């Protein structure tokens, strides 16, 4: 009891120190004053009568010119052709309630704001922008300065973002003309919702620095609490309050990262607007039941479990809405969730007060931290509405509340250790009586030793049997894999579904890889060599992967020298390139490019396949060609694979007396390189196949048919025969049922690209012009 009082006094003393430090930090360290009494009137913010801008930051507030459904730039405001505004909108604020033609415009759409800032002297000034809903561009004195996301006229042409920005601009003729474009097709609110700050460059940068310091300090504190109590829980898992407080601190930190200065956008620049806003909403929704559960773990006899269950159901519904509903729908949830949060917060405050009155363990420390948090929240509300003249203190309230909970957990943990020490002392007394038992047990151990030796012999025999079973398993596995080929061949030959054929082809390739790797680990690979061009091998490989290429909308850029002729086993080398291309497609993002190049260098044909994936870590490169090496799957989070394909590639290329290698950089992709020996005299290939094609001159198009093909012919004019995916995508736009000539022409084009006949392809394009 005495120890708990000492901890309480120490905690009160520490709180007093924190309040003194916070007061000094907020009122003395800050070097700028915020002024909001100056208003924009008729689109002009007049600050020219202020003697000095030193140590001042102005809140840009008032009525700005407003141009609805117009994306105007400074050139549109020339004196001879100045547009007329649709009205004036207050900033900071949203445009939802603005009326045009007697109707409210709502939150979705795009608009242009325009206002002018008059200053006393021409100098360098700064503006700080927080968050607008949901993308914007800014021009200052006719020059584009900054922006966030992409402004567009439709949802497809714009990209939302909440990145904070500052701009530095020099005034001209004692004024700064601001043109601000804003577009919103996601959030329920649209417009310049948050404040814009104006001042000297030094003051704006000082403001940014102060905000980042505050946010970083609190974020670091919360993360340290989360990590510390997480590890405490690992060592004492019976105490659930540790992991609850760790999770609560983590979600409070996540909330801090996704609000205010939006630190999460700076830490993860590639994070999408949709993900960031969902993290912001879910973090504070989940924190509420975690806080309730944390208090419940201490006072189960006082706090209602039924309310906790109801709260879990309600929060789950809100979280599901945020996760799966469109942004413009779930952004309405805070209005309703705040009602739930307020009711739960008041209930917990009432119960903590009751626990303090009844002198429950730790209740007074809990209540002090909770009251400080509520007091700072009320202070911020009053200060924001200019009722009192203090400063923002809620971040300190959050700090004190988290600290009070940490103190309670530390006290609880130390009490548990003290109890453990007492029990340890008692245990030592009991150990004195165990010595005689140990002596008897030693005799038993000697007897058991003989039994163990006998069991070792039995284990040896069992191990021999296990080896036999392992050999049987490998034989059985090989038999099963071999028998899989027959049903797969039936699927490939009789299915007309492109997806089934593609999946079956991939599975057949996998089965063949497994068979060949197992077969050729002990025996030499047998090759059926023939002269063939690298272009034909690449064509055959890409044809097998067209479904996956089109599914991810990947462009295959093929640059192959016509003299790249090798002596190789066609089937095996096609499978090599299928494996390499499949690997490249898997790790290449959607809408990206894979580059395939082949050139003759001396007596070698060097073929490279380059993707734009995440690359391979330096310390993991040695695993690439190992059997069942799946490090990329685990590290990169991609779809699973056996890891056997690259092992087969290495075996197959080396069987051709070639070399396979790769180059990779993290974040810049990977390039696999295959080097094969060339032959001295290139052989003419595909001549028979080419002659079997329909003669282009035999197709006589009418003017109407040429008109149908005109647009596609124009786009095909700059393509090469090896750009298979692009060509197939373009001709897929043509309906072959429109005429027999068009259908015959499409068939011949497909045959030309599959056989790599550039001349025939050009002839087919020429007759269709």
Buried (B, 14 or more C-beta within 10 A) or exposed (E): EEEBEEBBEEBEEBBEEBBEEBBEBBEEEBBBEBBEEBBBEEBBBBBEEEEEBEBBBBBBBBBBBBBBEBBBEBEBBEEEEEEEBBBBBBBBBBBBEBEEEEEEBBBBBBBBBBBBBBBBEEEEBBBBBBBBBBBBBBBBBEEEBBBBBBBBBEEEEBBBBBBBBBBBBEBEEBBBBBBBBBBBBBBBBBBBBBBBBBBBBBBBBBBBEBBBEBBEEBBEBBBEBBEBBBEBBEEEEEBEBBBBBBBBBBBBBBBBBBBBBBBBBEEEEEBEBEEBBBBBBBBBBBBBBBBBBBBBBBBEEBBBEEBBEEBEEBBEEBBEBBEEBEBBEBBEBBEEBEEBBEEBBEBBBEBBBBBBEEEBBBBBBBBBBBBBBBBBBBBBEEBEEEEEEBBEBBBBBBBBBBBBBBBBBBBBBEBEEEEEEEEEEEEEEEEEEEEEEEEEEEEEEEEEEEEEEEEEEEEEEEEEEEEEEEEEEEEEEBEEBBEBBEEBEEBBEEBEEEEBBBBBBBBBBBBBBBBBBBBBEEEEBEBEEEBBBBBBBBBBBBBBBBBBBBEBEBBBBBEBBEEBBBBBBBEBBBBBBBBBBBBBBBBBEEEBEBBBBBBBEEEBBBBBBBBBBBBBBEEBBEBBBBEEBBBBBEEBEEEEBBBBBBBBBBBBBEBBEBBBBBBBEEEEBBBBBBBBBBEEEBEEBBEEEBEEBBEBEEBEBEEEBBEBBEEBBEBBEEBBBBBBBBBBBBBEEBEBEEBEBBBBBBEBBBBBBBBBBBEBBBBBBEBBE
